[in-house]
């Protein structure tokens, strides 16, 4: 009997458009976070966002018949994963109070590069090739451009940038751990318990850190929270998961370069943030690095598949 899994389907035009749109939405998420922080404290905004997101995800699981109760013995791993998630998002929200959306969009999208480094040392079948090394160099050169781009309030910007950089390293660690968990735990359970267990921690941090917790709430702030909950968290998760199941990760990750691009341009258009030459150079370097890394991963997978075909 041939136990070889069925190959992923070829990416259709509609699926490609949806994948690209989801990446643009994730890029716009940095703008939405900045909007929400104009009226809410960082931990208050995070508690509201992920509390509502957990509720939406629970409702979707009930409607779609997804099981949310984990198998015996797995809850401890889900709690540990949620703690990593909470630490990473805490740094993101606090960092965004000190830096701009465009800088944040670039720094948080260094995650694939940190994940690649981790995979090289901890996954025997995922090494850094020459092509991936070129992508890493470009990506970290882009990060250097962001950190060297100084203007008014340089000290505050540097603090915010460094917090986001640390959060991105934590995100890479969390992503590697999540990849391990996904072998035995459905993705909907992983994400749901990330949201669920993070809410009490954010709620505890709000009165301790936020001053005040709520400064003002208007239509724009409410719309920013709704955008994050409905579109970039719940809809994007469900849609991306469905696309992954049908077309595979390699095809979809060809579009992730759109995330930093859309984040930088939307920050300039919506928030009127300055788009300096250094920020533009950083955007070009990081997006080029992401594209090269993804191309390198595609080549590695193609080589493995060809090797498997020859052995059959």
N, C-alpha and C positions, 0 to 999 in steps of 0.2 A: 504493500500500500504506500502511496506517495503522500507524506505528511507535510509537504512544502506548502506554506500558506499562500492563499491567492494573492496575486500582485495587486498593488494599489492601482486604482483607475487613473486614466489620464485626466489631467486637470482641464475641466471645461471652461469656456469663456465666462459663464455666470459664476462658477466657483472661484475663478481667478479674480473676478471683480469683487466678489464678497470678501475674499482673503485680503485684497488690497484695501478695501474699505475698513475692515477690522483693524488693520495696522494703522490707518489714518486716525481711527477713533482712539486707539491707544496713544498715538502721538498727541492728540488733542486732550488727553487726560491730564497732562501737566498743566495746561491752561485752566481746566476745570478745577484742579486742586488749588491753584493760585486764587481763583475766584472765591472758592469756599473759604479760604484762609483770610480773606479780606473781612469776613464777618464772624468767623468762628475760630476758636483756638485749635491748634493742630490735633490734640488728642480728642477734643470734642467732635471735630469734623470726621476723624477716623472712626470714632465710636458710632456716629450716626450713619456713616457710609456703610460700614461693614455689618452693623446691626440690621439695617434695611436689606442689604445684600443677602445676608443669611436667611432672612424671611422669604425673599423672592426665590432663592435657590431651593429652600425647603418646599415651597409651593410648586415649583417646577418638577421637583423630584416626585411629589405626590401625584401630579397630573400624568407624568410620563412613566410612572411605575418604577422609578429608580430607588434602589434600596439605600437608605442612609445609615442603618445600624451596621457598624463594622463587625467583622468576624471576631470571635473570642481571641484575646491576646494582642489585638492590633491597636487598641485605644491608646496605649502608652506611646506608641510611635506617632500616632496622630497628634497627641498633646505636645510631644517634642517638636514636631513639624510646625504646629501652631505657635509655639514659643519663638522659633526662628522667624516665622512670618511676622509676628508682633514686633520683635526687635527691629527687623528690617523696615517695616512700615513706620514705626515710631521715628526712626532716623530720617525717613523720607519726608514725613510731614513737618518735623521740626526743621529739617534742612531747607525745605521750600519756603519757610518763613524768613529765611536769611539770604536766599539767592533768587535768581530769576527763573521763569519757566523755561526759557530757551536753554540756559545753561543746564538746568535740571534734566531737560529732555536729552541732552547729549551725554551727560554723565551717567544717568541711569541706563542708557542703552549701551554702556560698556559691558553689561552683564554677559553677553555671548563670549567675550574675550576672556573674562575671568573664569567662566565655566569651561572654556576650552583648555585653559591651563590646569584646572582641577582634574579634568578628564584625562589629560596626558599623564598625570602622576597616579591616578587612582583607578583608571579603567585601562586594562591591558590592550584592548582592541580599538582605542581611540587616541592615537598619537598625533603630535603636532608635526605635520608635514611641512615641506618648504613653502607650499602655497599658503597654508594656514599661518605659518610664521610671518609671511608678508602681510597678511591681514591683521595679525596681532600688532605688528610694528606700526601700521597705518592707524589702527584704532587707538593705541596708546599715545601716538603722536598727536592725534586729535584731542585726547584728554589733556595732554600737556598744553595745547593751545588754549583750551578752556581755562585751565588753572593760571596761565600766564596773562590772560586777558583781564587786565585790571582797570577799574574806573572808579567813580565816586563810591564811597563805602567799601573800599577794598578789603578791610579786615573782616567785616560782616560777610561779604561775599565769599571770602576764603573759608570761613568757618562753615557756612552753608554748603559750599562745594565739597569740603572734606567730609562732612556728614553724609552727603549723598554718595560720595565715593565709597565710604565704609558700608553704607547701606547696599550698594551695588555688589560689593564683595560678599556680603551676607546673603544677598539674593542669589548669587551664583552657588553658594553653599547650600541654600535652601532648595534650589532647582535640582542640584545633584542628588540631594536626599529625597526629594519628591520623585525623581526619576527612579530611584531605588524602590520607593513605596509603591509606585504605579505598577510594579510587577505583580503585586498581590492585593492591592486595594484599588477599587474603582476611583477614577479621577473626581467624580462628583462628591464622593465621601471626603477625599483629601481637601478639596477646596471648601466644602461646607464646614468642616471642623476647623479649618484655618480661620474662617470668618467667625464662627460661633465662639471659639475659645479666645479670640483676640478682643472681642467686645468688652468683657469684664476688665481686661488689662488696660485698654484705652480709656474706659470709663473711670478706672482708678487713677490714671495719669492726668485726666482732665482737671479735677480740682487741685491737684498738686502742682501742675505745670502751667495750665492755661490761665491767663490773667488778662481779661476775664474769659470765661468759657464761651460766652456768646456776647459779642459786641453789637451786632445788628443782624437782622434777617430780612432780606428783600427778595424780589423776584429773581434777580440774577444769581444770588447765592443759592436759593432753593433750586433753581434750574441747574446750577453747577452740581449740586448734590444728586439731583435726579439723573443727570447725564452720567455721572460716575456709577450710580447704582444700577440703573436700567440698561444703559448701553455698554459702557466699558467694562463692567463687572459681570452682570448676569447674561445679557444677550451675547456679548462677545465670547464669554466662556462656553455657552451652549453651542453657538455657531462654530467656533473654532474646533471644539471637540468633535462635532459631527463631521466637519471637513477633514480632520485628522483621521477619523475612522475610515473615511472613504478614499482619500487621496494620499495619505501618508504625510509624515513630518517634513521630508526633504522638499517636496513640491511647495508646501505652504511657507516654509521658512525662506523661500526665495524673495518674499515680499517684506521681510522685517526691516529692510533698509528704509522703508517708508516711515517708520515710527519716528526716528530722530528728525528726518526731513520735515514731516508735517508738524512736529512739535515746535521746531524753530520758526517755521513760517507762520504758523497760527499764533504763536506768542507775539510775533512782530505785528501781525494784522489785528488781532483781537485785543491784546494787552498793550500795544504800542511800545513794545520793548525794543531797544536799539539793536540792530543787526550789524554788528561791527565786522570788519574784514576778518578779524581773528576768529570770530564765532562762525562765519561762513566757511573759513578754511577748516576749522574743526569739524563742521558738519560734513564737508566733502571727504575729509580723511576718515572719519568714523563710518560713514555710509559705505565708502569704498572698501574699508576693512571688513565690514559685515558681509558685503557682497562677495569678497574674495574668500572669506572663511566658509560661507555657505556653499560656494562653488567647490571648495576643497572637500567639504563633507559629502557633497553630491558625488564627486569623483571617487571618494573612498568607498561609498556604498555601491556605486556601479562596479568598481573593481571586485568587491566581495561577491556581488551577484554573479558576475561573469565567472569567477572562480568556482562558485557553487554549481553553475551550469556545466562547467567542464568536468566536475567530479561526478555528475549524474550519469 
